Amino acid sequence: MRDLITVILAAGAGTRMRTNTAKVMHKICGQTLLDYVIDAAKKAGSDEIIAVIGYQADQVRESVKDIAFVLQKEQLGTGHAVMQARPLLEGKTGTVLVLYGDTPLITAKALREAYEAHLNNKNQVTVITACVQDPTGYGRIVRDQDGMISSIVEHKDATEEQRAIDEINSGMYFFEVPALLKALDRLGNKNSQGEYYLTDTIEVILSDNGSAGAFLIDDCTEILGINDRLQLSEAEKVMRDRIIHEHMKNGVSFILPETSVIGPKVEIGRDTVIYPGTLLEGNTRIGEQCLIGPYTRISDSTVGNDVHIMNSVILDSQIGSMTKVGPFAYLRPGSKIGSNVKIGDFVEVKKSEIGDNTKVSHLTYIGDARVGKNVNMGCGVVVVNYDGTNKHQTVVGDHAFVGCNVNLVSPVEVRPFAYIAAGSTITDEVPEYALAIARNRQTIISDWVKKKGLDKR
C-alpha cells in the first residue's frame, strides 16, 4: 500500500459552541471529537497524521500525542488551513487524506473504501460525498453530463439551481500529493467570504486535465459536522447507538440501552447484562456473565467474570471474578479487589488490596491498606490512614475478624486469625489468634438522668 498522510483541520474556534474549550476537544461518549477522527485515520491505514490547529492550540497539543501539529494563526478558509501543512508535505509521495476534526462519526471502513476507489480510478482527487435531506450550509457537488465532478460550490456562493442539489461535499478528500501542492499554489480568495476554499482545488486540478472523482457513502450521518451543542448531542446519540449495537452483536445484553453510555475503547464479555443508567468509560474491560448497574459508573477499570456491580462508582481499579459490589460502593483509584469478595453498601475503598473471599459488607472505609483473604470487616470499620501530614498503611492478615465500629489507626498490623472486638480503636499490632479489646468498661450511674434534671416526663 502506498503512503497515506492525513491532514486534519482543527483550528476553528467553534463560536456557536459558546465555549472556552477548543471545539475539537469536546467529547462524545467520553472521547474527544479529534480523537475519533485520528482513530479512524489510523485504522484506515494512515502512516502520518498532521493536525492544523489554531484556537486554544496549546490545549489541543497537550491532549493529543504522537501526531504532528502546524499552527494556523489566522483562519482564512479551508484551503489556507491546508497550506499551513505544506512544509510537512513537500517532497512526499503518495496520497493526502484531508479530514475535519469536528466530524467524529466518520468510520475507518468508509475511509478505506474511498481510498481504494481513489487508487483504482487513478484520480488526482477523490471527494467523499453524501446525499442528505437538508443540504443547507454544505457545498454542493456539481456534476457534468457524464456524471463526473465539474465543481464544488459553497452554499453561500451557490445559485438557486445549485442549492437544490442534495449531494453535498463532506469536506473529506483524497489528493495525490503533487496535484494538491500544485493546486494550492493557484488558489485565490475571490468569493463572498474572502477566503481560500479547498473546494476550489477541484477546478484547478480539472483545468490541468486531472481526474476528480466522488465517493458517495451510504450513511450520511458519517459526515455530520459539529458546530453547536445541539449537533454535539445528536452526534453522541449516533455514536452511542453505534457502540452499543456492536456490543449487542458480540453477545452483550442491554436493558434500556438508550440510558447507557459506553466509551469506544470499552470491552465487554459475552452474556454480560448492562442495566439502565450505566456509564462505562476509558479503557474499561468487563468480563463474561457479569451484571452491571443500574446507575453504575466504571472508568479505566478491569472487571472479572461473574461479577455483580450495582449503583456504584469504580475508578482505575481491578475486580476479580465472582465478586459483588454495591449498592452505593465507591472504589477509588488504585483499588485491587480479589475474587469472591463482597464490597457492600456505602463502602469506600481507596488505593487498597482486598484478598479473595473477604467480606466488607457495609459502611466501611478502607484506605491505603492491604487486607488478606477470608477476612471479615464489620460494619462501620474505618482505616484511619491520615495523620494530618502523611498517609500510612494498615495490614490485616488472612482470616482476621474485625468487629463493628473499629478504628484501625495506621500504621498498624493485624496478624492472621486475630480478632478485634467491636468498638475498639487499634493503635498497636495485634498478634496471631489474639483478641484485641481497646475500649473502656461500661459504667452505669443509676438515676443520672433524674439527678441532672433531664427527665422529659
N, C-alpha and C positions, 0 to 999 in steps of 0.2 A: 504493500500500500504506500502511496506517495505521502510526503509530509503534509500534515494538516495543521495550520496555525489558526487559532481562534482569537479574534479581537472582540471584546465585549464592551459595549458603550454604556458607561455607568457614571457619567459626570453630572447628570441633571440634578437640580435642586429639589424637584418634586414639590413645587409651591402649593399645589392643590391638596397635598397631604397634610398641610398645616403642621409642620414638624421641624424640630431642630436636628433630627437624625437624617443621615443620608438615605434617600428613598430606597436604594438597593439593600440597605441594612435592616429594613423592616422584615418581619418574619411571618411565614405561614406554616402551620403545623410544626412550630419550633425551630425552623431553619430559615436563614436569610434568603431573600429573593436571589441575590447574587450567587449564593452557594448552590442553589438549584441549577442555575444556568451553567456554572462551572462544572458541576457533576455531569450534566447532560453532554457538555462538550467533551469531557474526558472519556465518558463511556462511548461516545461516537467515534473515538479514535484520535482526538486532537493531541498532538505532540507538544504543543507550546500554547500557553494562554496569556494574552495581554489584556489588561483592563484599562480602559481610558476613564480616568476619574477626575472630578472637579470639586463639587460641593462636598464639604466635610471629608476631604481627601485623606487626612490623617486617620480618621475614624475607619475608613474602608481599609487602609493599609494595615492597621492593627488587627483587624478582624480576619483578613484573608491571607493565607500563607501559600508559598510555593507557586506563585504566578508573578508575572512582570506587570509593572504599572507605568503608565505615562500620564502626564497631567495636562488637562485642557483648561487653561486659565480662564478663557472666555468661551462661553457656549454659543458658537456661531453656526450651529447646524450639524447634522449627522456626518456630512462629508468632511467638515472641518475636524470633527472628532476623530475620524479615521486617519486624517492627515497627521495627527499627533503620534500615531503609531508607526508612521513611515520609517523613521530611523531604525526600528526593530525589524522592518520587513525588507529593507534594501539588501540585495544580494541573496535573498532567499528564493527557493524554488518551491513548486507545489501549489497548494490551494490555501486561500484565506477564507475562513468562516466568520462572518460578521453576525453577532448576536446582540441583543439588548439585555442589560442587567435587570430590567423590570418585567421580564417575560418568563416567569418561573415554571410555567406549565409545559414548555417545550420538552419533548422526550428525546432520549438518545436514539430510539428506534426511528422516529421521523427524520432526525438529522442523518442517520446512516443511510436511510433510503434515498433522501435527497442528494446526498453526496455521491452515492452510487449512480444515480441518474445523471448528475453533473459530469461524472467521469465518462460514463457510457456514451453520452451525447457529445462529448468533447467540446463543451461550452466554455466560453471565456467567463461567463457569469450565469449563475442559476439563482432565480429568485424563488423563495418559498412563499406560496400564496395560499389563500383560503377564501371560500365563499361564505359570506355572512348575511344575516337578515338586515342588519343595520350597519352599513359601511361608513356612517358619519365619522369624520375625523381621520379616516385612513386614506393612504394613497391608493389610487385606482390603477388596476392593470389594464392597459390599453393594448389590444392585440390587432394585428393586421388581418387581411383577408385569408391568410393561410393559417391563422391561429397562433402565430409567433408574437412575442412581445415586441411592440414598437416603441412603447414608452411607459413610464410610471408618472402619474400626475398627482401631486399633493392635493388634498381636499380643498384647501384654500385657493389653489390656483386652477381648480377644475371647472369646466363648463357644466351647465345643467345636464347636458347629454352624458358627459363623463361621470358626473355624480350619480347617475342612475346605474352605473356598473356595480355589481355586487362582489366581484372578485377583487380582493384587496392585497396590498403589499404587506407582508408580515414584518418587514424591516430586517429579515434574515436572508443572508446571501452567501453563496459560494463564489469566490472570484479566483481566477488564476492570478498569481502574484504579479507578473509583468503587466497584464491587462489592467489590474487595479491601479498600480503605481502610475501608469501612463494616463489613465483616466483622471486620476486625482490632480495631475498637472494641469488639466484643461477645465477643471470645474470653475464655474462662475457663481455669482450670487445675485443675478438679476431676476429677482422674484419678489413677491409681496412681503416677504419676511427679511429680505436682505441677507439670507443665509446660504451656506453651501450645502446643497442637498446631495446625499449619497445616491439618491434615486437618479440624479442626472448622469451618473456614470454609465447607466444603461445606454442612453442616447449616444454618449461618447464612444462606447465600445461598438455599438451598431454602425456608427459613422465610419469606423475603421474596418468595416466588413467583418467584425467579430460576431460570434453567435451568442445570443441571450435566450436562455430557456427559463421555463417556470416549472416548479414542482408543486402541484396542488395537493395539500394534505387533507385527509379525510375528516379529522376532528378539528374544527375551527377554534375550540377552546385552548388548544395548544399555543396559539399565537397571541392570546389575550395579554395586553399590557396593563400595567397598574399605574394609575395616575392619582387616585384618591382613596380614601378609606373604604368607600363602598366597593370599589373594584378589588381592594385588598381582601375584603370579606368574601367576595364572590370567588376569588381565586382560591382562598382557603377551603371553601366548600368543595370545589372541584378536586383539589389536591387531597383533602381528607377522604372523599369518596374513593378516589383512585387508590390510595394506600390501603384503605380498609377492604376494598373489593379484592385486592391482591392477596391479602391475608386470608380472606374467606376462601379463595381458590386453593390456598395451601392448607386448608383444614382447620381454620380458627373460626369459632362462633362468636358473633356479636349480638348482644341484646340491646335493642335501640341504638344501632350504630351511629345514627346522626348525633348522638350525645357524646360520643367519644372522640378524642383527638390522638392520633398515633403518628409519631415522628417518622420521617422517611428512612432512617437508619435502624429502626427498631426491628428486632427479630422475635417471632412468637412461634412456639412449637405447636404441633397439631393437637387437636382435641382440647385445646385451652378455650375457656369461655371468658369473654370480656363483658362485664356488666356495665350498665349505664353510668355515664359521668366519669369514665376512666381517661386519664391522661398519661401516655407513655412517651417519654422524651429521650433525646440524645442517643447514646449507644447502648440502650437497654436491650437485654436478652431475656426472654421469658421462656421457660421450658415447656414440656408437654403436659397435658391434662391438668393445667392449673385453673383456678377460679380467681379472677382478678376484678376487684370492685365489689359493689358500686362505689363511686366517688373516691377513687384512689389515684394518687399521682406517684409515678415511678420514673426517676430520672437517672440515666447513666449507671444503671444497676444490673446485676445478674441474678436471676431467679431460677432455682432448680425445677425439677419435675414435681407434679402433685402438690403444689403449694397453693394455699388459700390466703388471699390478702383482701381485707375488707375495710373500706373507709379509712385508709391510711396514707401516709406520705413517706416515701422511701427515696433517699438521695445518695448517690455514689456509694452504694452498699452491695453486699453479697448475701444471698439467702440460699441455704441448702434445700434439698428435696424434702417433701412431706412435712414442711413447716407451716404453721398457721400464724398469721399476723393480723392483729386488729380485733375488733374495730377501734379506730381512733388511736392507732400507734404512730410513732414518729421515729423513723430510723435515719439519723443524721449521717453526714459523710464519714466514711472510714469504718462503718459497722460491718462486721462479718458474722453472720448468723448461721449456725450449723444445721444439720438435718434433724427432722422430727422435733423441732423446737416450738414452744408456744410463746409468742410475744403478744400479750393480751391488750385489753382496752386501757387507753391512757398510759401506755408505757413509752418511754423515750430512751433511745439508745444512741450514744454518740461515741464514735471512734473506739469501739469496743469489740471484743470477740466473745461470742456466746457458743459454748460447746454443744454437741449433739445431745438430744433428749433432755435438754434443760427447759424448765418452765419459769417464765417471767410473766405471771398471769395478769396483773393489773396494778395501775397507779404507782409505777416504779420508775426511777431514773437511774440509768447506768451510763456513766461517762468515764472514758479513759480507763477501762477495766478489762481484765481477762477472766471470764467466768467459764469454769470447766464443764465437763459432761455430767449429765444426770444430777444437776443442781436444782434445788427449789429456791426461788427468790420470792419471798412473801409479799403480800400487799403493802404498798407504801414504803418499800425499801428505797433508800437514797444513797448513792455513792457520792460522798462529799469530796469531789476531786479538785476543788479550787480553794487555795488558802488566801486569796486576795491578791496574790502576785503570780504564782505559778500553778500549773496543773500537775497533779500527781496520779500515780496508778494504784489501783486496787486489784488484787488477785484472789479469786475464790476457787479453791481446788475442787476436783471431781467429787461428786456425791455429797457435797456440803448441803446443809439446810439452813437458810437464812429466814428467820421469822418475820412477822409483820412489823412495820414501822421501825425497822432497824436502820441506823445511820452507820455507814462504813466510811470512816474518816481516813482519806488517803494521805500518805501511802500506808497501806496495811495489807496483810495477807491472812486469808482464812484457809487453813490447810484442809486437805481432803478428808471427808467423812466427819468434819466438825459440825456442830450445831450452834446456832446463836438464838438466844431467847428473844421473844417479841419485845419490842420497845427498847432494845439495847442500843447504846452508842459505842461502837467499837473503835478503839484507837491503837490497840496493840495486837500482835499476832495471836491467832487462835490455833492451838496445836491440833494435830490429827485426833479424831474421835473425842475431842473435848466438847463440853458445853460451856459457852460463854454467856454470862449474865452481867450486864452493865447498866443497872438501874437501882434506885433506892427501894427499900421495902415499903410496902403500902402502910400508911399510918391512918388510923381512924380517930378522930376527935369528936366525941359524942356531943350532940346538941349545938354544934358550932354555928349552924345557920340561925338558930334562935338567939344565941348569945350575941351575935353580930347584928341582930335586928333585921335580918334579910328574909324572914318568913313572909310570904306574899299572901297568906290566907287572911 
